[in-house]
Amino acid sequence: MRDENDLRRGGAPRAELAAADRLAIAVLLAVAVIAAVTFDDYGLGWDDYTHAQYGDLLIALFGSAFADKRAFSFVNLYMYGGGFDMLAALVAKVLPFDLFETRRLVGAAVGLVGLLATWRIGRRIGGPLAGLIALCLLVTCPLYYGQMFMNPKDAPFAVAMALLLLALVRAFEEYPRPTPATTALFGIGLGLTFGTRIIGGMAALYAAAASALILVAQARDIGLSAAARQFGRFCLALVPGLVLAYVIMGLVWPWGVVAPLNPLRALDYFSVFFEKPWKEMFDGALVSVPDMPRSYVPTLFALEMPEIFLGLTLTGAVMACVAAIRRDAPANRRAALILLVVAAALPIVLTVVTRPAMYNGIRHFIFVTPPLAALGGFAAAVIFDRLRDLSRKAVVAGAAIVGVGLLLPVIEFVRLHPYQYTHFNHIAGGVAGANHRYMRDYWGLSFEQAGEALREKLAERGETPPAGRPWRIAVCGPHPPASVALGPEFKPTWNPKGADFALMLGEFYCAKLDAPVLAEVEREGVVYARAYDIRGRNIASLFTVPPVQ
């Protein structure tokens, strides 16, 4: 493995590598500052209100010494861990922000942990430069950065998986005797992973692939019996981590430990599509979510990820596979590389093969972005090693290309703020090119900005609610975010009949109304949300298609 004892691979000077570490720390600090300044710009999504309730119920569960068990039957969220929701609810009791602003801030803080873990993964597999570029790739990844502020399930799960991957990389680096610190990190990562989403069990497949490689390599070198004994010592050293993991899982997912078979019940529950089907836009066609084509996830990765991310991560995956089959390389290094390749590719491959119900873009796959970014950092480090062998001018040219590649998504992030998660790359023609072809603001974040603009417009006109009642506003999209954005002077409804206003997402299922537009949220020429004045108008429906089939 590449570490502090190997700081001159490819001729890279020590000063240059130390500078890479300083730059990585500067990037983390810059992201922290930007998050602190912008976290309250992000609106609420479909799930926020319900998850906030779940967090309160979990606190009540622990506060009552498990006497108040409402959390164990709350919709289907008891099938998920609630660590993030509990943390946000507790922090909201201390900070001077409202609950939903606090959830955004806590989401940013958790996201920073994932960035830190990814930096360390990249650094361990490829050195300081690999770590820096892995960090930059993840920071500029819209799927990760855009969702970390407001996705209460998938983003925390991605961070937990990144911590677990870091622990596994460290464990295989230290094979067959992982240090106590690595074992503790393994327990924390594993407990948070299982305690967030039960599908974290697929990490066992990642570890199995790396274990198989190292067993085969050592069996060839020292014999099968000796290799098996070393592997046994390795597994035994991680047992305390398993105990710690179970304790942590119980803390963040108490339902998962109150009965031994509950994790299996959750796995069975999520093995089938459990909701009424609806249609979403994919490649310009309306497709029922259980019938999405096998190309769904690969296509959206190709169209949503920045070009520099795609190029380096794919190159890194190939390079890592080539390095993993080289018998002259240390077995533990090869195991760590194959671990990351499997972590990045297996979830996507399984989805293509099994073809489950797919919806909401690729938010369920945020957890593959940290290993992908680490592989991208590995590729960049290897490429720069080769460029150093050519000339200094080649290094400068390579740095310029990477710099421009990272700058392009940053520019798009500024233009799209705070809707970075709706980003589409230049292959897709940007947000404008993807409009009417793919889902964009499926979380409904734009309701916050649209609601504020509507209230400002009415205040500017001096209009107040009719005597004895609030404004009635027909909402096509998530109602809880609309309620929070609009305040008590508005009462959301699904029925446009008799409503004063309409608040409509810019998605395909919301109709474009023949009524005066009072407020509009737009990015790059694409409408994300509109508020209409529908007083005195006969609006038959808010929808272009039924919400469910």
Secondary structure per residue as TSV (DSSP state, phi and psi in degrees):
chain	resnum	aa	ss	phi	psi
A	1	M	-	360.0	155.2
A	2	R	-	-89.2	127.7
A	3	D	-	-148.1	-162.1
A	4	E	T	-64.9	-20.1
A	5	N	T	-85.5	0.2
A	6	D	-	-134.1	60.0
A	7	L	T	-91.9	4.0
A	8	R	T	-124.0	26.2
A	9	R	G	-62.0	131.0
A	10	G	G	71.8	11.8
A	11	G	G	84.7	8.8
A	12	A	-	-69.2	125.2
A	13	P	-	-71.3	154.7
A	14	R	H	-59.5	-40.7
A	15	A	H	-60.7	-40.1
A	16	E	H	-64.6	-41.3
A	17	L	H	-71.5	-37.1
A	18	A	H	-64.5	-36.6
A	19	A	H	-64.7	-34.8
A	20	A	H	-61.8	-40.5
A	21	D	H	-64.7	-42.8
A	22	R	H	-63.7	-38.9
A	23	L	H	-65.7	-38.7
A	24	A	H	-62.2	-42.8
A	25	I	H	-64.2	-39.0
A	26	A	H	-63.9	-39.5
A	27	V	H	-63.0	-44.8
A	28	L	H	-60.7	-42.9
A	29	L	H	-65.6	-39.6
A	30	A	H	-64.0	-42.9
A	31	V	H	-63.2	-39.9
A	32	A	H	-61.8	-42.4
A	33	V	H	-65.9	-46.0
A	34	I	H	-61.5	-41.8
A	35	A	H	-63.4	-40.6
A	36	A	H	-64.9	-30.1
A	37	V	H	-84.1	-29.9
A	38	T	H	-112.7	-3.6
A	39	F	G	-59.1	-32.4
A	40	D	G	-82.6	4.3
A	41	D	G	-80.2	-18.3
A	42	Y	-	-86.4	128.8
A	43	G	-	-79.1	-176.1
A	44	L	-	-89.9	151.7
A	45	G	-	-107.0	-174.8
A	46	W	T	-57.0	-38.2
A	47	D	T	-95.6	-9.6
A	48	D	H	-58.6	-48.8
A	49	Y	H	-62.1	-44.8
A	50	T	H	-65.2	-41.1
A	51	H	H	-66.4	-34.7
A	52	A	H	-63.3	-39.4
A	53	Q	H	-63.9	-40.8
A	54	Y	H	-61.5	-41.0
A	55	G	H	-60.8	-42.5
A	56	D	H	-63.8	-39.5
A	57	L	H	-67.4	-35.9
A	58	L	H	-68.3	-38.7
A	59	I	H	-63.4	-40.5
A	60	A	H	-63.8	-35.7
A	61	L	H	-60.6	-51.5
A	62	F	H	-69.9	-38.0
A	63	G	H	-65.9	-25.1
A	64	S	T	-98.4	12.1
A	65	A	T	55.2	43.8
A	66	F	T	71.3	15.1
A	67	A	-	-78.2	-37.6
A	68	D	-	-89.4	101.7
A	69	K	-	-106.1	23.5
A	70	R	G	-60.6	-28.9
A	71	A	G	-63.3	-23.6
A	72	F	G	-81.4	0.0
A	73	S	G	-139.0	18.0
A	74	F	S	-82.3	111.6
A	75	V	T	36.0	-126.7
A	76	N	T	-114.1	12.3
A	77	L	G	-71.4	-20.2
A	78	Y	G	-65.6	-15.7
A	79	M	G	-75.8	-13.5
A	80	Y	S	-108.1	159.0
A	81	G	-	-75.0	154.6
A	82	G	-	-122.2	27.0
A	83	G	H	-58.0	-45.7
A	84	F	H	-63.4	-44.0
A	85	D	H	-64.3	-40.5
A	86	M	H	-65.4	-44.0
A	87	L	H	-59.6	-47.0
A	88	A	H	-62.9	-41.1
A	89	A	H	-64.5	-39.0
A	90	L	H	-70.1	-43.8
A	91	V	H	-64.1	-34.7
A	92	A	H	-63.2	-22.8
A	93	K	T	-76.2	-14.1
A	94	V	T	-108.6	-43.4
A	95	L	S	-80.4	155.6
A	96	P	S	-85.6	27.9
A	97	F	S	-109.3	163.4
A	98	D	-	-75.3	171.6
A	99	L	H	-58.0	-44.3
A	100	F	H	-76.3	-31.9
A	101	E	H	-64.1	-40.5
A	102	T	H	-63.3	-39.5
A	103	R	H	-60.3	-37.0
A	104	R	H	-66.8	-43.1
A	105	L	H	-66.2	-43.1
A	106	V	H	-64.9	-38.4
A	107	G	H	-59.6	-41.6
A	108	A	H	-64.4	-41.2
A	109	A	H	-64.6	-42.3
A	110	V	H	-64.0	-41.4
A	111	G	H	-59.8	-36.3
A	112	L	H	-63.6	-34.9
A	113	V	H	-61.7	-41.2
A	114	G	H	-64.4	-37.3
A	115	L	H	-64.8	-42.7
A	116	L	H	-61.4	-44.7
A	117	A	H	-62.9	-39.8
A	118	T	H	-67.0	-39.9
A	119	W	H	-57.2	-46.7
A	120	R	H	-68.0	-35.1
A	121	I	H	-62.1	-51.4
A	122	G	H	-59.6	-39.4
A	123	R	H	-65.1	-37.4
A	124	R	H	-72.1	-34.2
A	125	I	H	-89.0	-18.0
A	126	G	H	-143.0	2.1
A	127	G	-	96.0	177.7
A	128	P	H	-57.2	-40.1
A	129	L	H	-65.8	-41.0
A	130	A	H	-61.4	-41.0
A	131	G	H	-63.5	-43.5
A	132	L	H	-60.8	-47.8
A	133	I	H	-70.8	-35.3
A	134	A	H	-58.7	-44.4
A	135	L	H	-61.2	-46.7
A	136	C	H	-64.6	-37.4
A	137	L	H	-63.5	-39.6
A	138	L	H	-74.6	-37.1
A	139	V	H	-60.4	-38.3
A	140	T	T	-94.5	13.1
A	141	C	-	-89.1	114.3
A	142	P	H	-63.9	-30.9
A	143	L	H	-64.2	-35.3
A	144	Y	H	-87.0	-58.8
A	145	Y	H	-62.2	-44.2
A	146	G	H	-65.7	-30.4
A	147	Q	H	-93.5	-17.7
A	148	M	H	-66.2	-24.9
A	149	F	T	-74.8	-29.8
A	150	M	T	-138.2	2.8
A	151	N	-	-98.3	107.5
A	152	P	T	-79.6	-9.3
A	153	K	T	-113.6	-58.2
A	154	D	H	-72.1	-38.1
A	155	A	H	-69.0	-48.2
A	156	P	H	-60.2	-35.0
A	157	F	H	-63.4	-40.2
A	158	A	H	-62.3	-39.4
A	159	V	H	-67.0	-43.4
A	160	A	H	-60.5	-42.7
A	161	M	H	-65.1	-36.1
A	162	A	H	-64.9	-40.9
A	163	L	H	-63.3	-42.2
A	164	L	H	-64.2	-41.1
A	165	L	H	-63.8	-41.2
A	166	L	H	-60.0	-43.4
A	167	A	H	-62.8	-41.2
A	168	L	H	-68.5	-39.9
A	169	V	H	-60.3	-45.3
A	170	R	H	-62.0	-42.6
A	171	A	H	-62.5	-43.1
A	172	F	H	-72.7	-28.7
A	173	E	H	-64.9	-36.6
A	174	E	T	-93.7	4.0
A	175	Y	T	-50.0	136.3
A	176	P	T	-99.1	15.4
A	177	R	-	-126.5	78.8
A	178	P	-	-62.5	143.4
A	179	T	-	-71.7	161.5
A	180	P	H	-57.2	-36.5
A	181	A	H	-63.6	-41.7
A	182	T	H	-66.2	-41.4
A	183	T	H	-62.7	-39.9
A	184	A	H	-65.3	-43.0
A	185	L	H	-63.4	-38.5
A	186	F	H	-59.0	-45.8
A	187	G	H	-63.6	-41.9
A	188	I	H	-64.6	-48.7
A	189	G	H	-62.9	-43.3
A	190	L	H	-67.3	-42.5
A	191	G	H	-64.0	-43.0
A	192	L	H	-67.7	-36.6
A	193	T	H	-64.6	-54.7
A	194	F	H	-65.3	-34.2
A	195	G	H	-77.4	-5.1
A	196	T	H	-102.5	-50.8
A	197	R	-	-147.2	134.8
A	198	I	G	-65.9	-22.3
A	199	I	G	-67.4	-6.0
A	200	G	G	-60.6	-13.0
A	201	G	G	-59.6	-19.2
A	202	M	G	-66.5	-14.9
A	203	A	H	-61.1	-24.2
A	204	A	H	-62.1	-32.5
A	205	L	H	-69.6	-36.1
A	206	Y	H	-61.7	-49.4
A	207	A	H	-64.4	-35.3
A	208	A	H	-64.7	-40.3
A	209	A	H	-63.3	-45.1
A	210	A	H	-66.4	-39.1
A	211	S	H	-64.8	-40.9
A	212	A	H	-61.9	-42.2
A	213	L	H	-62.8	-45.9
A	214	I	H	-70.7	-32.8
A	215	L	H	-65.7	-46.1
A	216	V	H	-63.3	-43.6
A	217	A	H	-63.5	-42.9
A	218	Q	H	-74.9	-32.4
A	219	A	H	-62.0	-35.0
A	220	R	H	-70.1	-34.6
A	221	D	H	-87.1	-43.0
A	222	I	H	-122.3	2.9
A	223	G	-	97.0	151.3
A	224	L	H	-63.4	-42.2
A	225	S	H	-62.9	-47.2
A	226	A	H	-65.8	-38.9
A	227	A	H	-63.5	-41.0
A	228	A	H	-64.4	-38.1
A	229	R	H	-65.6	-41.3
A	230	Q	H	-64.6	-40.4
A	231	F	H	-65.2	-38.1
A	232	G	H	-61.9	-42.1
A	233	R	H	-63.9	-38.6
A	234	F	H	-60.8	-50.0
A	235	C	H	-63.2	-40.7
A	236	L	H	-63.5	-37.8
A	237	A	H	-64.8	-24.9
A	238	L	H	-89.6	-6.3
A	239	V	H	-57.8	-44.3
A	240	P	H	-57.4	-32.1
A	241	G	H	-65.2	-36.8
A	242	L	H	-64.4	-39.2
A	243	V	H	-63.9	-47.1
A	244	L	H	-60.3	-39.6
A	245	A	H	-61.0	-40.9
A	246	Y	H	-66.4	-38.8
A	247	V	H	-64.0	-46.0
A	248	I	H	-65.5	-41.3
A	249	M	H	-58.0	-41.7
A	250	G	H	-64.2	-33.5
A	251	L	H	-70.0	-41.5
A	252	V	H	-93.5	-16.1
A	253	W	-	-140.4	71.3
A	254	P	T	-60.7	-32.9
A	255	W	H	-61.0	-29.4
A	256	G	H	-69.3	-15.5
A	257	V	H	-118.7	-5.6
A	258	V	H	-72.2	-19.5
A	259	A	S	-140.0	134.5
A	260	P	T	-57.6	-31.5
A	261	L	T	-92.3	1.2
A	262	N	H	-60.5	-40.3
A	263	P	H	-59.1	-37.4
A	264	L	H	-68.9	-35.7
A	265	R	H	-64.1	-40.0
A	266	A	H	-65.1	-42.1
A	267	L	H	-61.3	-41.6
A	268	D	H	-65.1	-39.6
A	269	Y	H	-62.0	-44.1
A	270	F	H	-83.3	-4.1
A	271	S	T	-75.5	-13.7
A	272	V	S	-127.3	156.7
A	273	F	-	-73.7	120.4
A	274	F	-	-105.1	6.1
A	275	E	S	-115.4	164.8
A	276	K	-	-67.0	134.0
A	277	P	-	-69.4	149.8
A	278	W	-	-138.5	173.6
A	279	K	E	-107.9	145.1
A	280	E	E	-131.2	160.4
A	281	M	E	-83.5	125.4
A	282	F	E	-141.3	120.5
A	283	D	T	54.5	39.8
A	284	G	T	80.3	3.9
A	285	A	E	-123.3	148.1
A	286	L	E	-84.4	121.8
A	287	V	E	-128.2	133.9
A	288	S	E	-64.9	136.6
A	289	V	G	-59.6	-31.8
A	290	P	G	-72.0	-11.4
A	291	D	G	-110.5	15.8
A	292	M	-	-60.3	143.2
A	293	P	-	-70.4	161.6
A	294	R	T	-61.6	-22.9
A	295	S	T	-78.4	-2.5
A	296	Y	H	-54.3	-58.7
A	297	V	H	-68.6	-48.7
A	298	P	H	-58.7	-39.0
A	299	T	H	-63.2	-46.7
A	300	L	H	-69.5	-33.7
A	301	F	H	-61.9	-43.9
A	302	A	H	-64.5	-30.4
A	303	L	H	-95.7	-21.0
A	304	E	H	-102.5	-29.5
A	305	M	S	-76.5	143.0
A	306	P	-	-57.6	149.6
A	307	E	H	-59.8	-38.8
A	308	I	H	-65.1	-35.5
A	309	F	H	-64.6	-48.1
A	310	L	H	-60.6	-48.2
A	311	G	H	-63.2	-47.2
A	312	L	H	-73.7	-38.0
A	313	T	H	-69.2	-40.6
A	314	L	H	-65.1	-42.0
A	315	T	H	-63.1	-41.4
A	316	G	H	-64.5	-38.1
A	317	A	H	-62.8	-42.6
A	318	V	H	-65.3	-46.8
A	319	M	H	-61.8	-40.1
A	320	A	H	-66.0	-39.4
A	321	C	H	-63.8	-42.3
A	322	V	H	-63.4	-44.3
A	323	A	H	-65.9	-33.1
A	324	A	H	-70.3	-23.1
A	325	I	T	-97.4	1.1
A	326	R	-	-79.6	117.1
A	327	R	T	-73.1	-15.5
A	328	D	T	-83.1	-7.9
A	329	A	S	-88.9	152.0
A	330	P	-	-57.6	139.6
A	331	A	H	-62.5	-36.8
A	332	N	H	-70.2	-32.5
A	333	R	H	-66.3	-44.0
A	334	R	H	-62.4	-38.2
A	335	A	H	-64.4	-41.1
A	336	A	H	-64.7	-38.4
A	337	L	H	-67.0	-44.4
A	338	I	H	-68.4	-30.3
A	339	L	H	-57.8	-46.9
A	340	L	H	-69.0	-39.0
A	341	V	H	-61.0	-46.0
A	342	V	H	-65.8	-41.1
A	343	A	H	-62.4	-34.8
A	344	A	H	-80.6	-36.2
A	345	A	H	-99.2	-35.3
A	346	L	H	-59.4	-44.6
A	347	P	H	-59.0	-38.5
A	348	I	H	-70.3	-42.8
A	349	V	H	-61.9	-44.9
A	350	L	H	-60.4	-38.5
A	351	T	H	-66.0	-42.0
A	352	V	H	-63.9	-39.8
A	353	V	H	-73.9	-46.3
A	354	T	H	-87.0	-23.8
A	355	R	-	52.0	65.7
A	356	P	-	-77.0	178.3
A	357	A	-	-64.2	134.7
A	358	M	-	-131.7	137.9
A	359	Y	-	-163.1	171.1
A	360	N	S	56.2	44.9
A	361	G	T	60.8	-137.0
A	362	I	T	-118.2	33.2
A	363	R	G	-63.5	-27.5
A	364	H	G	-71.6	-7.2
A	365	F	G	-112.6	19.4
A	366	I	G	-57.1	-33.2
A	367	F	G	-66.8	-13.1
A	368	V	G	-88.2	-9.8
A	369	T	H	-69.8	-37.0
A	370	P	H	-60.4	-48.9
A	371	P	H	-65.1	-33.6
A	372	L	H	-62.8	-45.2
A	373	A	H	-62.6	-39.8
A	374	A	H	-62.7	-39.8
A	375	L	H	-66.2	-37.3
A	376	G	H	-63.1	-40.1
A	377	G	H	-64.2	-39.6
A	378	F	H	-60.5	-45.2
A	379	A	H	-61.5	-44.3
A	380	A	H	-62.9	-41.2
A	381	A	H	-62.9	-42.5
A	382	V	H	-64.8	-42.6
A	383	I	H	-62.6	-43.4
A	384	F	H	-66.7	-31.4
A	385	D	H	-60.7	-42.4
A	386	R	H	-68.0	-38.4
A	387	L	H	-65.8	-33.9
A	388	R	H	-63.6	-32.2
A	389	D	H	-69.2	-23.0
A	390	L	H	-83.8	-63.6
A	391	S	-	-174.0	166.1
A	392	R	H	-65.8	-36.2
A	393	K	H	-62.0	-36.6
A	394	A	H	-64.9	-38.7
A	395	V	H	-64.0	-45.1
A	396	V	H	-61.9	-42.2
A	397	A	H	-64.1	-42.2
A	398	G	H	-63.4	-40.9
A	399	A	H	-64.2	-37.9
A	400	A	H	-65.2	-40.7
A	401	I	H	-64.3	-45.5
A	402	V	H	-64.7	-41.0
A	403	G	H	-61.0	-45.5
A	404	V	H	-64.9	-40.9
A	405	G	H	-60.7	-36.1
A	406	L	H	-78.9	-30.0
A	407	L	H	-70.0	-35.4
A	408	L	H	-57.7	-50.1
A	409	P	H	-66.6	-29.0
A	410	V	H	-63.1	-42.7
A	411	I	H	-61.0	-42.6
A	412	E	H	-65.5	-36.8
A	413	F	H	-59.8	-42.7
A	414	V	H	-64.5	-42.5
A	415	R	H	-66.1	-36.1
A	416	L	H	-89.1	-14.0
A	417	H	T	-46.1	133.7
A	418	P	T	-98.8	34.5
A	419	Y	-	-111.7	43.0
A	420	Q	G	-58.1	-29.7
A	421	Y	G	-68.8	-11.2
A	422	T	G	-90.0	5.9
A	423	H	-	-58.8	138.5
A	424	F	-	-127.7	143.7
A	425	N	-	-82.2	-176.2
A	426	H	T	-70.4	-23.2
A	427	I	T	-61.6	-37.9
A	428	A	T	-84.3	-7.6
A	429	G	T	85.7	20.6
A	430	G	H	71.9	-170.1
A	431	V	H	-61.1	-39.3
A	432	A	H	-64.6	-40.5
A	433	G	H	-68.7	-30.3
A	434	A	H	-85.3	-14.4
A	435	N	T	-60.1	137.6
A	436	H	T	69.7	3.6
A	437	R	T	-115.9	-32.9
A	438	Y	S	-138.4	163.4
A	439	M	-	-70.5	143.1
A	440	R	-	-120.1	-86.3
A	441	D	-	-87.9	63.1
A	442	Y	T	-70.3	-19.1
A	443	W	T	-77.9	-20.8
A	444	G	-	77.6	28.7
A	445	L	T	-63.4	-27.7
A	446	S	H	-69.8	-9.4
A	447	F	H	-63.4	-31.2
A	448	E	H	-62.5	-49.2
A	449	Q	H	-68.5	-40.2
A	450	A	H	-65.3	-40.7
A	451	G	H	-64.5	-42.7
A	452	E	H	-62.8	-41.6
A	453	A	H	-65.3	-38.1
A	454	L	H	-64.7	-45.4
A	455	R	H	-62.7	-40.0
A	456	E	H	-64.7	-38.6
A	457	K	H	-65.0	-43.8
A	458	L	H	-67.5	-38.5
A	459	A	H	-64.7	-38.5
A	460	E	H	-61.7	-36.1
A	461	R	H	-82.0	-10.0
A	462	G	T	76.1	20.8
A	463	E	-	-86.5	141.5
A	464	T	-	-127.7	161.1
A	465	P	-	-59.6	151.0
A	466	P	-	-56.6	151.0
A	467	A	T	-59.6	130.2
A	468	G	T	85.5	0.0
A	469	R	S	-156.4	157.6
A	470	P	-	-79.6	168.6
A	471	W	E	-61.5	140.1
A	472	R	E	-99.1	125.9
A	473	I	E	-128.5	122.1
A	474	A	E	-79.5	128.6
A	475	V	E	-121.0	122.3
A	476	C	E	-102.6	98.2
A	477	G	S	143.7	-168.5
A	478	P	-	-68.9	124.7
A	479	H	H	-75.3	-43.3
A	480	P	H	-56.6	-45.2
A	481	P	H	-60.9	-37.8
A	482	A	H	-63.9	-42.1
A	483	S	H	-61.3	-44.1
A	484	V	H	-66.6	-41.7
A	485	A	H	-68.5	-36.4
A	486	L	H	-87.2	-31.1
A	487	G	-	87.5	-180.0
A	488	P	T	-69.8	-10.7
A	489	E	T	-78.1	-5.2
A	490	F	E	-124.0	142.8
A	491	K	E	-119.8	108.2
A	492	P	E	-68.9	148.5
A	493	T	E	-149.3	156.6
A	494	W	S	-86.2	-15.6
A	495	N	-	-97.8	117.2
A	496	P	-	-74.5	-15.5
A	497	K	T	-64.9	122.2
A	498	G	T	80.0	1.9
A	499	A	-	-78.7	153.9
A	500	D	S	-87.1	-39.2
A	501	F	E	-136.0	168.5
A	502	A	E	-134.7	136.6
A	503	L	E	-117.0	118.4
A	504	M	E	-127.2	130.0
A	505	L	E	-68.0	156.3
A	506	G	S	-86.2	17.8
A	507	E	S	-81.8	165.4
A	508	F	T	-59.8	-29.0
A	509	Y	T	-83.0	-6.9
A	510	C	B	-100.6	128.6
A	511	A	-	-71.3	151.4
A	512	K	-	-90.5	116.0
A	513	L	-	-88.1	149.6
A	514	D	S	-89.6	79.5
A	515	A	S	-160.4	158.7
A	516	P	-	-61.5	136.1
A	517	V	E	-89.9	122.9
A	518	L	E	-95.6	-29.7
A	519	A	E	-152.2	149.1
A	520	E	E	-148.1	135.9
A	521	V	E	-108.5	122.7
A	522	E	E	-136.2	142.8
A	523	R	E	-137.2	126.0
A	524	E	T	51.6	41.0
A	525	G	T	80.1	4.8
A	526	V	E	-111.3	130.8
A	527	V	E	-82.2	126.3
A	528	Y	E	-96.7	-33.2
A	529	A	E	-160.4	151.4
A	530	R	E	-136.3	148.5
A	531	A	E	-117.8	128.6
A	532	Y	E	-113.7	153.3
A	533	D	E	-97.3	108.7
A	534	I	-	-112.3	19.2
A	535	R	T	-64.5	130.1
A	536	G	T	77.2	8.8
A	537	R	-	-111.9	150.6
A	538	N	-	-99.9	96.0
A	539	I	-	-100.7	116.9
A	540	A	-	-74.2	-41.0
A	541	S	-	-155.7	152.5
A	542	L	S	-86.0	-14.8
A	543	F	B	-110.3	147.9
A	544	T	S	-89.3	-27.8
A	545	V	S	-137.9	155.3
A	546	P	-	-60.1	144.0
A	547	P	S	-58.9	-37.4
A	548	V	-	-131.9	160.6
A	549	Q	-	-81.4	360.0
